Amino acid sequence: MKAGRVIGSVVASRVAEGLEGRRFLLTVPVDDGDDVTGEEFVACDVVGAGRGSRVIWIGGKEAALAFGRDDIPVDATCVAILERHGQREEND
Amino acid sequence: MRLGTVVGMVVSTVKDDGLLGLKLLVVEDADVRGRRKGSAYVAVDAVGAGRGELVLTAAGSSARQTALTRDRPVDAVVMAIVETVEAGGEITYRKAAGGPDEGG
């Protein structure tokens, strides 16, 4: 499970079976200082995240398990919205 | 999932039995504006995508999680055709009216 930030969304005109009505979020991986650490990717969503949300996302086939099933072709899903994260004390 | 543009198809006459009947597409990574980024790979088509279309692909064992690819030796699948992309509050990609070339 990794941290990310939602920067947008993708709307699909046609999807594989089982993905009908799913939301697709454009997401970037971030470190605990909220700095972007890699290229954007697209994740599904089970928590109602939107643009600007800091999230925890899971990758691999486990991403489908967030929907309680193992027969939908998703490899990234946002599974939690972060209030804050990181190891630093908030004293600055 | 990754954004990519369908840039071609693969025809293979000698292949593992598990690949029989699957349409193999060449997909090139794309940015949020649908611009190609230069790195291409092969993915099984699960949605009827055609050449020129911006698509989403799922990779790894997730690629086997369709009725078409279950238990097949594949590690990438085209699982959505993109209509629009919004990034930073701006529509960065919108599929052209009339659609792209039909890839068959």
N, CA and C atoms of all chains as a GROMACS GRO file, in nm:
protein
  588
    1MET      N    1   0.086  -0.117   0.000
    1MET     CA    2   0.000   0.000   0.000
    1MET      C    3   0.090   0.123   0.000
    2LYS      N    4   0.057   0.216  -0.086
    2LYS     CA    5   0.144   0.332  -0.104
    2LYS      C    6   0.060   0.460  -0.103
    3ALA      N    7   0.130   0.571  -0.083
    3ALA     CA    8   0.061   0.700  -0.081
    3ALA      C    9   0.055   0.758  -0.222
    4GLY      N   10  -0.050   0.833  -0.246
    4GLY     CA   11  -0.066   0.898  -0.376
    4GLY      C   12  -0.152   1.022  -0.363
    5ARG      N   13  -0.158   1.097  -0.469
    5ARG     CA   14  -0.246   1.214  -0.473
    5ARG      C   15  -0.325   1.210  -0.602
    6VAL      N   16  -0.455   1.231  -0.590
    6VAL     CA   17  -0.543   1.229  -0.708
    6VAL      C   18  -0.533   1.364  -0.778
    7ILE      N   19  -0.501   1.362  -0.907
    7ILE     CA   20  -0.486   1.487  -0.982
    7ILE      C   21  -0.591   1.503  -1.090
    8GLY      N   22  -0.675   1.403  -1.110
    8GLY     CA   23  -0.777   1.416  -1.213
    8GLY      C   24  -0.855   1.288  -1.228
    9SER      N   25  -0.918   1.272  -1.343
    9SER     CA   26  -1.000   1.153  -1.364
    9SER      C   27  -1.003   1.116  -1.512
   10VAL      N   28  -1.044   0.994  -1.536
   10VAL     CA   29  -1.056   0.943  -1.672
   10VAL      C   30  -1.197   0.888  -1.689
   11VAL      N   31  -1.260   0.924  -1.799
   11VAL     CA   32  -1.391   0.868  -1.833
   11VAL      C   33  -1.373   0.774  -1.951
   12ALA      N   34  -1.426   0.654  -1.938
   12ALA     CA   35  -1.412   0.554  -2.044
   12ALA      C   36  -1.543   0.538  -2.119
   13SER      N   37  -1.534   0.517  -2.249
   13SER     CA   38  -1.655   0.497  -2.330
   13SER      C   39  -1.690   0.350  -2.338
   14ARG      N   40  -1.592   0.264  -2.318
   14ARG     CA   41  -1.616   0.120  -2.321
   14ARG      C   42  -1.522   0.054  -2.222
   15VAL      N   43  -1.571  -0.039  -2.144
   15VAL     CA   44  -1.487  -0.104  -2.043
   15VAL      C   45  -1.508  -0.255  -2.048
   16ALA      N   46  -1.411  -0.327  -1.992
   16ALA     CA   47  -1.423  -0.472  -1.982
   16ALA      C   48  -1.535  -0.507  -1.884
   17GLU      N   49  -1.589  -0.628  -1.900
   17GLU     CA   50  -1.699  -0.674  -1.816
   17GLU      C   51  -1.660  -0.663  -1.668
   18GLY      N   52  -1.751  -0.610  -1.590
   18GLY     CA   53  -1.727  -0.596  -1.447
   18GLY      C   54  -1.679  -0.457  -1.408
   19LEU      N   55  -1.642  -0.378  -1.508
   19LEU     CA   56  -1.592  -0.242  -1.478
   19LEU      C   57  -1.696  -0.134  -1.507
   20GLU      N   58  -1.816  -0.176  -1.545
   20GLU     CA   59  -1.919  -0.078  -1.579
   20GLU      C   60  -1.946   0.014  -1.458
   21GLY      N   61  -1.945   0.143  -1.483
   21GLY     CA   62  -1.979   0.238  -1.378
   21GLY      C   63  -1.867   0.269  -1.280
   22ARG      N   64  -1.752   0.206  -1.297
   22ARG     CA   65  -1.640   0.233  -1.205
   22ARG      C   66  -1.581   0.370  -1.234
   23ARG      N   67  -1.532   0.433  -1.129
   23ARG     CA   68  -1.462   0.561  -1.145
   23ARG      C   69  -1.313   0.533  -1.164
   24PHE      N   70  -1.252   0.608  -1.254
   24PHE     CA   71  -1.109   0.596  -1.278
   24PHE      C   72  -1.041   0.728  -1.240
   25LEU      N   73  -0.947   0.720  -1.149
   25LEU     CA   74  -0.882   0.840  -1.098
   25LEU      C   75  -0.739   0.849  -1.150
   26LEU      N   76  -0.703   0.967  -1.202
   26LEU     CA   77  -0.565   0.994  -1.240
   26LEU      C   78  -0.489   1.026  -1.112
   27THR      N   79  -0.384   0.952  -1.087
   27THR     CA   80  -0.316   0.956  -0.957
   27THR      C   81  -0.166   0.964  -0.977
   28VAL      N   82  -0.098   1.033  -0.887
   28VAL     CA   83   0.049   1.031  -0.888
   28VAL      C   84   0.097   0.975  -0.754
   29PRO      N   85   0.207   0.898  -0.757
   29PRO     CA   86   0.266   0.852  -0.631
   29PRO      C   87   0.336   0.967  -0.561
   30VAL      N   88   0.325   0.972  -0.429
   30VAL     CA   89   0.391   1.081  -0.354
   30VAL      C   90   0.465   1.022  -0.234
   31ASP      N   91   0.563   1.100  -0.184
   31ASP     CA   92   0.633   1.059  -0.062
   31ASP      C   93   0.565   1.122   0.060
   32ASP      N   94   0.626   1.106   0.177
   32ASP     CA   95   0.558   1.154   0.297
   32ASP      C   96   0.563   1.306   0.310
   33GLY      N   97   0.633   1.372   0.217
   33GLY     CA   98   0.628   1.517   0.211
   33GLY      C   99   0.533   1.567   0.103
   34ASP      N  100   0.455   1.472   0.046
   34ASP     CA  101   0.358   1.501  -0.060
   34ASP      C  102   0.426   1.541  -0.192
   35ASP      N  103   0.557   1.511  -0.204
   35ASP     CA  104   0.624   1.538  -0.331
   35ASP      C  105   0.603   1.420  -0.426
   36VAL      N  106   0.582   1.451  -0.552
   36VAL     CA  107   0.556   1.348  -0.653
   36VAL      C  108   0.683   1.265  -0.676
   37THR      N  109   0.669   1.135  -0.674
   37THR     CA  110   0.785   1.047  -0.686
   37THR      C  111   0.786   0.963  -0.813
   38GLY      N  112   0.686   0.979  -0.897
   38GLY     CA  113   0.685   0.897  -1.018
   38GLY      C  114   0.578   0.946  -1.115
   39GLU      N  115   0.558   0.868  -1.219
   39GLU     CA  116   0.465   0.907  -1.324
   39GLU      C  117   0.321   0.878  -1.285
   40GLU      N  118   0.231   0.952  -1.347
   40GLU     CA  119   0.090   0.933  -1.316
   40GLU      C  120   0.043   0.796  -1.364
   41PHE      N  121  -0.060   0.746  -1.297
   41PHE     CA  122  -0.123   0.621  -1.337
   41PHE      C  123  -0.272   0.636  -1.310
   42VAL      N  124  -0.348   0.537  -1.346
   42VAL     CA  125  -0.493   0.543  -1.330
   42VAL      C  126  -0.535   0.434  -1.231
   43ALA      N  127  -0.614   0.473  -1.133
   43ALA     CA  128  -0.658   0.380  -1.029
   43ALA      C  129  -0.810   0.381  -1.020
   44CYS      N  130  -0.866   0.269  -0.981
   44CYS     CA  131  -1.007   0.265  -0.945
   44CYS      C  132  -1.022   0.320  -0.803
   45ASP      N  133  -1.143   0.326  -0.755
   45ASP     CA  134  -1.168   0.396  -0.630
   45ASP      C  135  -1.281   0.327  -0.554
   46VAL      N  136  -1.262   0.307  -0.425
   46VAL     CA  137  -1.371   0.253  -0.343
   46VAL      C  138  -1.407   0.344  -0.226
   47VAL      N  139  -1.344   0.462  -0.220
   47VAL     CA  140  -1.365   0.548  -0.102
   47VAL      C  141  -1.417   0.688  -0.137
   48GLY      N  142  -1.446   0.712  -0.264
   48GLY     CA  143  -1.498   0.843  -0.300
   48GLY      C  144  -1.393   0.951  -0.307
   49ALA      N  145  -1.270   0.913  -0.341
   49ALA     CA  146  -1.163   1.013  -0.356
   49ALA      C  147  -1.189   1.098  -0.480
   50GLY      N  148  -1.135   1.219  -0.478
   50GLY     CA  149  -1.148   1.309  -0.592
   50GLY      C  150  -1.023   1.392  -0.606
   51ARG      N  151  -1.026   1.482  -0.703
   51ARG     CA  152  -0.906   1.561  -0.729
   51ARG      C  153  -0.861   1.633  -0.603
   52GLY      N  154  -0.733   1.619  -0.572
   52GLY     CA  155  -0.676   1.680  -0.454
   52GLY      C  156  -0.666   1.584  -0.335
   53SER      N  157  -0.741   1.475  -0.340
   53SER     CA  158  -0.736   1.379  -0.229
   53SER      C  159  -0.598   1.316  -0.219
   54ARG      N  160  -0.550   1.304  -0.095
   54ARG     CA  161  -0.432   1.222  -0.071
   54ARG      C  162  -0.484   1.085  -0.030
   55VAL      N  163  -0.429   0.984  -0.093
   55VAL     CA  164  -0.489   0.851  -0.079
   55VAL      C  165  -0.383   0.745  -0.048
   56ILE      N  166  -0.432   0.631  -0.002
   56ILE     CA  167  -0.354   0.508  -0.001
   56ILE      C  168  -0.408   0.423  -0.114
   57TRP      N  169  -0.318   0.373  -0.197
   57TRP     CA  170  -0.362   0.287  -0.307
   57TRP      C  171  -0.288   0.154  -0.300
   58ILE      N  172  -0.353   0.053  -0.351
   58ILE     CA  173  -0.291  -0.079  -0.360
   58ILE      C  174  -0.275  -0.117  -0.505
   59GLY      N  175  -0.168  -0.190  -0.533
   59GLY     CA  176  -0.142  -0.231  -0.670
   59GLY      C  177  -0.151  -0.382  -0.685
   60GLY      N  178  -0.140  -0.428  -0.809
   60GLY     CA  179  -0.143  -0.571  -0.836
   60GLY      C  180  -0.284  -0.626  -0.833
   61LYS      N  181  -0.296  -0.759  -0.833
   61LYS     CA  182  -0.429  -0.818  -0.842
   61LYS      C  183  -0.511  -0.791  -0.717
   62GLU      N  184  -0.442  -0.756  -0.608
   62GLU     CA  185  -0.516  -0.720  -0.486
   62GLU      C  186  -0.607  -0.600  -0.508
   63ALA      N  187  -0.576  -0.520  -0.609
   63ALA     CA  188  -0.658  -0.402  -0.637
   63ALA      C  189  -0.803  -0.441  -0.665
   64ALA      N  190  -0.824  -0.560  -0.720
   64ALA     CA  191  -0.962  -0.605  -0.746
   64ALA      C  192  -1.030  -0.649  -0.617
   65LEU      N  193  -0.951  -0.698  -0.522
   65LEU     CA  194  -1.010  -0.746  -0.398
   65LEU      C  195  -1.078  -0.634  -0.319
   66ALA      N  196  -1.037  -0.510  -0.347
   66ALA     CA  197  -1.103  -0.397  -0.281
   66ALA      C  198  -1.251  -0.392  -0.319
   67PHE      N  199  -1.284  -0.453  -0.432
   67PHE     CA  200  -1.424  -0.459  -0.475
   67PHE      C  201  -1.489  -0.592  -0.432
   68GLY      N  202  -1.413  -0.671  -0.356
   68GLY     CA  203  -1.466  -0.798  -0.309
   68GLY      C  204  -1.473  -0.904  -0.416
   69ARG      N  205  -1.392  -0.892  -0.519
   69ARG     CA  206  -1.395  -0.992  -0.625
   69ARG      C  207  -1.257  -1.007  -0.689
   70ASP      N  208  -1.241  -1.115  -0.761
   70ASP     CA  209  -1.111  -1.140  -0.821
   70ASP      C  210  -1.123  -1.161  -0.972
   71ASP      N  211  -1.229  -1.105  -1.029
   71ASP     CA  212  -1.251  -1.129  -1.172
   71ASP      C  213  -1.268  -0.999  -1.251
   72ILE      N  214  -1.210  -0.891  -1.201
   72ILE     CA  215  -1.213  -0.767  -1.278
   72ILE      C  216  -1.070  -0.720  -1.299
   73PRO      N  217  -1.039  -0.675  -1.422
   73PRO     CA  218  -0.901  -0.644  -1.457
   73PRO      C  219  -0.857  -0.504  -1.413
   74VAL      N  220  -0.833  -0.488  -1.284
   74VAL     CA  221  -0.777  -0.362  -1.235
   74VAL      C  222  -0.649  -0.393  -1.159
   75ASP      N  223  -0.548  -0.305  -1.173
   75ASP     CA  224  -0.420  -0.328  -1.106
   75ASP      C  225  -0.383  -0.214  -1.012
   76ALA      N  226  -0.476  -0.123  -0.986
   76ALA     CA  227  -0.454  -0.017  -0.887
   76ALA      C  228  -0.589   0.033  -0.837
   77THR      N  229  -0.604   0.045  -0.706
   77THR     CA  230  -0.729   0.095  -0.649
   77THR      C  231  -0.698   0.182  -0.527
   78CYS      N  232  -0.764   0.298  -0.520
   78CYS     CA  233  -0.753   0.383  -0.402
   78CYS      C  234  -0.844   0.324  -0.294
   79VAL      N  235  -0.783   0.295  -0.176
   79VAL     CA  236  -0.858   0.225  -0.072
   79VAL      C  237  -0.873   0.306   0.056
   80ALA      N  238  -0.810   0.422   0.064
   80ALA     CA  239  -0.824   0.506   0.184
   80ALA      C  240  -0.790   0.649   0.148
   81ILE      N  241  -0.856   0.742   0.216
   81ILE     CA  242  -0.823   0.883   0.201
   81ILE      C  243  -0.743   0.925   0.323
   82LEU      N  244  -0.630   0.989   0.299
   82LEU     CA  245  -0.539   1.027   0.407
   82LEU      C  246  -0.574   1.163   0.464
   83GLU      N  247  -0.576   1.171   0.594
   83GLU     CA  248  -0.584   1.302   0.658
   83GLU      C  249  -0.443   1.362   0.663
   84ARG      N  250  -0.350   1.280   0.707
   84ARG     CA  251  -0.210   1.319   0.703
   84ARG      C  252  -0.128   1.192   0.712
   85HIS      N  253  -0.006   1.199   0.667
   85HIS     CA  254   0.081   1.084   0.679
   85HIS      C  255   0.224   1.130   0.686
   86GLY      N  256   0.313   1.035   0.713
   86GLY     CA  257   0.455   1.068   0.724
   86GLY      C  258   0.505   1.048   0.864
   87GLN      N  259   0.634   1.064   0.879
   87GLN     CA  260   0.698   1.036   1.007
   87GLN      C  261   0.731   1.163   1.085
   88ARG      N  262   0.714   1.276   1.019
   88ARG     CA  263   0.757   1.400   1.082
   88ARG      C  264   0.651   1.454   1.178
   89GLU      N  265   0.697   1.512   1.287
   89GLU     CA  266   0.606   1.580   1.378
   89GLU      C  267   0.560   1.709   1.311
   90GLU      N  268   0.437   1.744   1.336
   90GLU     CA  269   0.386   1.867   1.274
   90GLU      C  270   0.414   1.985   1.365
   91ASN      N  271   0.540   2.026   1.368
   91ASN     CA  272   0.578   2.135   1.457
   91ASN      C  273   0.637   2.252   1.380
   92ASP      N  274   0.616   2.252   1.249
   92ASP     CA  275   0.671   2.364   1.171
   92ASP      C  276   0.560   2.447   1.110
   93MET      N  277  -0.347   0.123  -1.355
   93MET     CA  278  -0.361   0.113  -1.499
   93MET      C  279  -0.277   0.221  -1.566
   94ARG      N  280  -0.241   0.195  -1.689
   94ARG     CA  281  -0.159   0.288  -1.765
   94ARG      C  282  -0.239   0.343  -1.882
   95LEU      N  283  -0.216   0.469  -1.914
   95LEU     CA  284  -0.271   0.528  -2.035
   95LEU      C  285  -0.183   0.488  -2.152
   96GLY      N  286  -0.244   0.453  -2.264
   96GLY     CA  287  -0.166   0.419  -2.382
   96GLY      C  288  -0.246   0.438  -2.508
   97THR      N  289  -0.177   0.448  -2.619
   97THR     CA  290  -0.241   0.459  -2.749
   97THR      C  291  -0.216   0.331  -2.828
   98VAL      N  292  -0.323   0.278  -2.887
   98VAL     CA  293  -0.308   0.160  -2.971
   98VAL      C  294  -0.239   0.203  -3.100
   99VAL      N  295  -0.120   0.147  -3.125
   99VAL     CA  296  -0.043   0.187  -3.244
   99VAL      C  297  -0.032   0.074  -3.347
  100GLY      N  298  -0.078  -0.044  -3.312
  100GLY     CA  299  -0.070  -0.152  -3.409
  100GLY      C  300  -0.123  -0.282  -3.354
  101MET      N  301  -0.114  -0.385  -3.437
  101MET     CA  302  -0.157  -0.519  -3.396
  101MET      C  303  -0.043  -0.616  -3.418
  102VAL      N  304  -0.049  -0.728  -3.347
  102VAL     CA  305   0.051  -0.832  -3.365
  102VAL      C  306  -0.018  -0.953  -3.427
  103VAL      N  307   0.041  -1.004  -3.534
  103VAL     CA  308  -0.006  -1.129  -3.592
  103VAL      C  309   0.100  -1.235  -3.563
  104SER      N  310   0.057  -1.345  -3.503
  104SER     CA  311   0.150  -1.451  -3.470
  104SER      C  312   0.090  -1.584  -3.513
  105THR      N  313   0.167  -1.660  -3.589
  105THR     CA  314   0.115  -1.789  -3.636
  105THR      C  315   0.158  -1.903  -3.545
  106VAL      N  316   0.272  -1.889  -3.484
  106VAL     CA  317   0.320  -1.992  -3.391
  106VAL      C  318   0.314  -1.932  -3.251
  107LYS      N  319   0.228  -1.988  -3.167
  107LYS     CA  320   0.211  -1.931  -3.034
  107LYS      C  321   0.158  -2.035  -2.938
  108ASP      N  322   0.170  -2.004  -2.812
  108ASP     CA  323   0.117  -2.092  -2.709
  108ASP      C  324  -0.034  -2.108  -2.729
  109ASP      N  325  -0.084  -2.228  -2.703
  109ASP     CA  326  -0.228  -2.253  -2.719
  109ASP      C  327  -0.313  -2.156  -2.638
  110GLY      N  328  -0.259  -2.110  -2.527
  110GLY     CA  329  -0.331  -2.017  -2.442
  110GLY      C  330  -0.354  -1.881  -2.504
  111LEU      N  331  -0.285  -1.855  -2.614
  111LEU     CA  332  -0.303  -1.726  -2.681
  111LEU      C  333  -0.396  -1.736  -2.801
  112LEU      N  334  -0.444  -1.858  -2.830
  112LEU     CA  335  -0.532  -1.875  -2.945
  112LEU      C  336  -0.660  -1.793  -2.927
  113GLY      N  337  -0.697  -1.722  -3.032
  113GLY     CA  338  -0.822  -1.647  -3.029
  113GLY      C  339  -0.814  -1.511  -2.964
  114LEU      N  340  -0.698  -1.475  -2.913
  114LEU     CA  341  -0.684  -1.344  -2.849
  114LEU      C  342  -0.630  -1.243  -2.950
  115LYS      N  343  -0.684  -1.121  -2.945
  115LYS     CA  344  -0.630  -1.014  -3.030
  115LYS      C  345  -0.519  -0.944  -2.955
  116LEU      N  346  -0.404  -0.938  -3.016
  116LEU     CA  347  -0.288  -0.875  -2.951
  116LEU      C  348  -0.263  -0.737  -3.011
  117LEU      N  349  -0.260  -0.637  -2.925
  117LEU     CA  350  -0.240  -0.500  -2.969
  117LEU      C  351  -0.105  -0.447  -2.924
  118VAL      N  352  -0.044  -0.363  -3.007
  118VAL     CA  353   0.075  -0.290  -2.965
  118VAL      C  354   0.028  -0.158  -2.906
  119VAL      N  355   0.063  -0.134  -2.780
  119VAL     CA  356   0.019  -0.014  -2.709
  119VAL      C  357   0.142   0.067  -2.669
  120GLU      N  358   0.137   0.196  -2.701
  120GLU     CA  359   0.248   0.284  -2.664
  120GLU      C  360   0.201   0.373  -2.549
  121ASP      N  361   0.283   0.384  -2.446
  121ASP     CA  362   0.248   0.470  -2.333
  121ASP      C  363   0.212   0.609  -2.380
  122ALA      N  364   0.114   0.670  -2.312
  122ALA     CA  365   0.069   0.805  -2.350
  122ALA      C  366   0.055   0.890  -2.225
  123ASP      N  367   0.067   1.022  -2.243
  123ASP     CA  368   0.049   1.112  -2.130
  123ASP      C  369  -0.098   1.155  -2.121
  124VAL      N  370  -0.127   1.247  -2.029
  124VAL     CA  371  -0.267   1.284  -2.005
  124VAL      C  372  -0.330   1.357  -2.123
  125ARG      N  373  -0.248   1.400  -2.218
  125ARG     CA  374  -0.301   1.465  -2.338
  125ARG      C  375  -0.312   1.367  -2.455
  126GLY      N  376  -0.279   1.241  -2.427
  126GLY     CA  377  -0.286   1.141  -2.532
  126GLY      C  378  -0.164   1.140  -2.621
  127ARG      N  379  -0.060   1.212  -2.582
  127ARG     CA  380   0.063   1.215  -2.662
  127ARG      C  381   0.147   1.092  -2.631
  128ARG      N  382   0.198   1.031  -2.735
  128ARG     CA  383   0.277   0.909  -2.715
  128ARG      C  384   0.409   0.940  -2.646
  129LYS      N  385   0.453   0.844  -2.564
  129LYS     CA  386   0.574   0.865  -2.486
  129LYS      C  387   0.689   0.775  -2.527
  130GLY      N  388   0.668   0.689  -2.627
  130GLY     CA  389   0.783   0.621  -2.686
  130GLY      C  390   0.809   0.479  -2.642
  131SER      N  391   0.746   0.434  -2.534
  131SER     CA  392   0.770   0.298  -2.488
  131SER      C  393   0.648   0.212  -2.518
  132ALA      N  394   0.668   0.103  -2.592
  132ALA     CA  395   0.554   0.023  -2.638
  132ALA      C  396   0.560  -0.119  -2.583
  133TYR      N  397   0.444  -0.181  -2.574
  133TYR     CA  398   0.434  -0.318  -2.525
  133TYR      C  399   0.312  -0.382  -2.590
  134VAL      N  400   0.296  -0.511  -2.569
  134VAL     CA  401   0.185  -0.584  -2.629
  134VAL      C  402   0.082  -0.618  -2.522
  135ALA      N  403  -0.045  -0.595  -2.554
  135ALA     CA  404  -0.152  -0.624  -2.459
  135ALA      C  405  -0.267  -0.694  -2.531
  136VAL      N  406  -0.336  -0.782  -2.460
  136VAL     CA  407  -0.454  -0.848  -2.514
  136VAL      C  408  -0.572  -0.751  -2.511
  137ASP      N  409  -0.651  -0.752  -2.616
  137ASP     CA  410  -0.766  -0.662  -2.625
  137ASP      C  411  -0.890  -0.726  -2.564
  138ALA      N  412  -0.948  -0.662  -2.462
  138ALA     CA  413  -1.070  -0.714  -2.401
  138ALA      C  414  -1.190  -0.623  -2.426
  139VAL      N  415  -1.171  -0.517  -2.505
  139VAL     CA  416  -1.281  -0.420  -2.524
  139VAL      C  417  -1.307  -0.384  -2.670
  140GLY      N  418  -1.234  -0.442  -2.764
  140GLY     CA  419  -1.256  -0.407  -2.904
  140GLY      C  420  -1.194  -0.274  -2.942
  141ALA      N  421  -1.074  -0.250  -2.893
  141ALA     CA  422  -1.006  -0.123  -2.921
  141ALA      C  423  -0.947  -0.124  -3.062
  142GLY      N  424  -0.939  -0.006  -3.121
  142GLY     CA  425  -0.884   0.008  -3.255
  142GLY      C  426  -0.764   0.099  -3.259
  143ARG      N  427  -0.695   0.094  -3.369
  143ARG     CA  428  -0.575   0.174  -3.386
  143ARG      C  429  -0.604   0.323  -3.363
  144GLY      N  430  -0.518   0.388  -3.290
  144GLY     CA  431  -0.532   0.531  -3.265
  144GLY      C  432  -0.609   0.564  -3.139
  145GLU      N  433  -0.678   0.466  -3.081
  145GLU     CA  434  -0.758   0.495  -2.962
  145GLU      C  435  -0.671   0.503  -2.837
  146LEU      N  436  -0.707   0.596  -2.747
  146LEU     CA  437  -0.643   0.604  -2.616
  146LEU      C  438  -0.714   0.503  -2.526
  147VAL      N  439  -0.635   0.421  -2.458
  147VAL     CA  440  -0.692   0.312  -2.378
  147VAL      C  441  -0.627   0.307  -2.240
  148LEU      N  442  -0.688   0.226  -2.154
  148LEU     CA  443  -0.626   0.191  -2.026
  148LEU      C  444  -0.585   0.044  -2.033
  149THR      N  445  -0.468   0.014  -1.976
  149THR     CA  446  -0.426  -0.125  -1.967
  149THR      C  447  -0.399  -0.161  -1.822
  150ALA      N  448  -0.431  -0.285  -1.788
  150ALA     CA  449  -0.397  -0.340  -1.657
  150ALA      C  450  -0.286  -0.443  -1.678
  151ALA      N  451  -0.192  -0.447  -1.585
  151ALA     CA  452  -0.074  -0.530  -1.604
  151ALA      C  453  -0.060  -0.634  -1.493
  152GLY      N  454   0.029  -0.729  -1.519
  152GLY     CA  455   0.056  -0.833  -1.420
  152GLY      C  456  -0.057  -0.934  -1.412
  153SER      N  457  -0.071  -0.999  -1.297
  153SER     CA  458  -0.174  -1.103  -1.286
  153SER      C  459  -0.314  -1.046  -1.297
  154SER      N  460  -0.329  -0.915  -1.275
  154SER     CA  461  -0.460  -0.852  -1.294
  154SER      C  462  -0.508  -0.870  -1.438
  155ALA      N  463  -0.415  -0.881  -1.530
  155ALA     CA  464  -0.452  -0.894  -1.672
  155ALA      C  465  -0.526  -1.023  -1.699
  156ARG      N  466  -0.513  -1.120  -1.609
  156ARG     CA  467  -0.582  -1.248  -1.629
  156ARG      C  468  -0.724  -1.245  -1.573
  157GLN      N  469  -0.762  -1.133  -1.512
  157GLN     CA  470  -0.891  -1.128  -1.444
  157GLN      C  471  -1.004  -1.080  -1.536
  158THR      N  472  -1.007  -1.138  -1.657
  158THR     CA  473  -1.123  -1.119  -1.746
  158THR      C  474  -1.166  -1.256  -1.793
  159ALA      N  475  -1.292  -1.264  -1.840
  159ALA     CA  476  -1.342  -1.393  -1.890
  159ALA      C  477  -1.257  -1.440  -2.007
  160LEU      N  478  -1.206  -1.341  -2.084
  160LEU     CA  479  -1.128  -1.372  -2.204
  160LEU      C  480  -0.989  -1.425  -2.170
  161THR      N  481  -0.930  -1.374  -2.063
  161THR     CA  482  -0.788  -1.403  -2.038
  161THR      C  483  -0.764  -1.493  -1.917
  162ARG      N  484  -0.873  -1.537  -1.854
  162ARG     CA  485  -0.856  -1.620  -1.734
  162ARG      C  486  -0.769  -1.742  -1.764
  163ASP      N  487  -0.668  -1.764  -1.683
  163ASP     CA  488  -0.574  -1.877  -1.695
  163ASP      C  489  -0.492  -1.875  -1.823
  164ARG      N  490  -0.492  -1.763  -1.892
  164ARG     CA  491  -0.412  -1.752  -2.014
  164ARG      C  492  -0.276  -1.690  -1.979
  165PRO      N  493  -0.174  -1.718  -2.061
  165PRO     CA  494  -0.041  -1.663  -2.035
  165PRO      C  495  -0.027  -1.518  -2.085
  166VAL      N  496  -0.093  -1.426  -2.016
  166VAL     CA  497  -0.087  -1.284  -2.055
  166VAL      C  498  -0.056  -1.200  -1.932
  167ASP      N  499   0.012  -1.087  -1.954
  167ASP     CA  500   0.043  -0.998  -1.842
  167ASP      C  501   0.005  -0.853  -1.869
  168ALA      N  502  -0.071  -0.830  -1.976
  168ALA     CA  503  -0.123  -0.696  -2.001
  168ALA      C  504  -0.252  -0.708  -2.079
  169VAL      N  505  -0.353  -0.629  -2.039
  169VAL     CA  506  -0.482  -0.634  -2.108
  169VAL      C  507  -0.537  -0.493  -2.124
  170VAL      N  508  -0.591  -0.466  -2.242
  170VAL     CA  509  -0.662  -0.340  -2.264
  170VAL      C  510  -0.802  -0.358  -2.207
  171MET      N  511  -0.835  -0.280  -2.099
  171MET     CA  512  -0.961  -0.303  -2.030
  171MET      C  513  -1.054  -0.182  -2.034
  172ALA      N  514  -1.015  -0.075  -2.103
  172ALA     CA  515  -1.105   0.040  -2.118
  172ALA      C  516  -1.060   0.125  -2.236
  173ILE      N  517  -1.158   0.183  -2.303
  173ILE     CA  518  -1.131   0.282  -2.407
  173ILE      C  519  -1.164   0.419  -2.351
  174VAL      N  520  -1.069   0.510  -2.360
  174VAL     CA  521  -1.081   0.639  -2.294
  174VAL      C  522  -1.161   0.738  -2.379
  175GLU      N  523  -1.255   0.804  -2.312
  175GLU     CA  524  -1.335   0.909  -2.376
  175GLU      C  525  -1.274   1.046  -2.346
  176THR      N  526  -1.253   1.074  -2.217
  176THR     CA  527  -1.192   1.202  -2.177
  176THR      C  528  -1.095   1.180  -2.062
  177VAL      N  529  -0.997   1.269  -2.054
  177VAL     CA  530  -0.906   1.275  -1.939
  177VAL      C  531  -0.911   1.416  -1.884
  178GLU      N  532  -0.927   1.426  -1.752
  178GLU     CA  533  -0.922   1.554  -1.684
  178GLU      C  534  -0.805   1.552  -1.588
  179ALA      N  535  -0.720   1.655  -1.598
  179ALA     CA  536  -0.605   1.663  -1.508
  179ALA      C  537  -0.590   1.806  -1.460
  180GLY      N  538  -0.583   1.824  -1.330
  180GLY     CA  539  -0.566   1.957  -1.273
  180GLY      C  540  -0.680   2.052  -1.304
  181GLY      N  541  -0.800   1.998  -1.322
  181GLY     CA  542  -0.915   2.083  -1.349
  181GLY      C  543  -0.935   2.118  -1.495
  182GLU      N  544  -0.853   2.062  -1.579
  182GLU     CA  545  -0.859   2.093  -1.722
  182GLU      C  546  -0.885   1.963  -1.799
  183ILE      N  547  -0.970   1.971  -1.901
  183ILE     CA  548  -0.987   1.855  -1.990
  183ILE      C  549  -0.863   1.850  -2.080
  184THR      N  550  -0.782   1.748  -2.060
  184THR     CA  551  -0.656   1.740  -2.135
  184THR      C  552  -0.665   1.650  -2.257
  185TYR      N  553  -0.771   1.568  -2.261
  185TYR     CA  554  -0.790   1.480  -2.377
  185TYR      C  555  -0.938   1.458  -2.395
  186ARG      N  556  -0.983   1.468  -2.517
  186ARG     CA  557  -1.120   1.431  -2.550
  186ARG      C  558  -1.116   1.356  -2.682
  187LYS      N  559  -1.179   1.240  -2.683
  187LYS     CA  560  -1.177   1.158  -2.804
  187LYS      C  561  -1.240   1.235  -2.919
  188ALA      N  562  -1.174   1.230  -3.034
  188ALA     CA  563  -1.222   1.304  -3.150
  188ALA      C  564  -1.357   1.253  -3.195
  189ALA      N  565  -1.445   1.344  -3.235
  189ALA     CA  566  -1.575   1.305  -3.289
  189ALA      C  567  -1.553   1.222  -3.414
  190GLY      N  568  -1.633   1.117  -3.427
  190GLY     CA  569  -1.617   1.030  -3.543
  190GLY      C  570  -1.523   0.916  -3.516
  191GLY      N  571  -1.442   0.932  -3.412
  191GLY     CA  572  -1.355   0.822  -3.370
  191GLY      C  573  -1.232   0.806  -3.457
  192PRO      N  574  -1.142   0.722  -3.412
  192PRO     CA  575  -1.018   0.697  -3.484
  192PRO      C  576  -1.039   0.594  -3.593
  193ASP      N  577  -0.933   0.559  -3.661
  193ASP     CA  578  -0.940   0.451  -3.758
  193ASP      C  579  -0.985   0.324  -3.688
  194GLU      N  580  -1.066   0.249  -3.756
  194GLU     CA  581  -1.104   0.121  -3.698
  194GLU      C  582  -0.991   0.022  -3.716
  195GLY      N  583  -0.950  -0.038  -3.607
  195GLY     CA  584  -0.837  -0.130  -3.615
  195GLY      C  585  -0.881  -0.273  -3.643
  196GLY      N  586  -1.012  -0.298  -3.645
  196GLY     CA  587  -1.060  -0.434  -3.673
  196GLY      C  588  -1.052  -0.514  -3.551
   0.00000   0.00000   0.00000
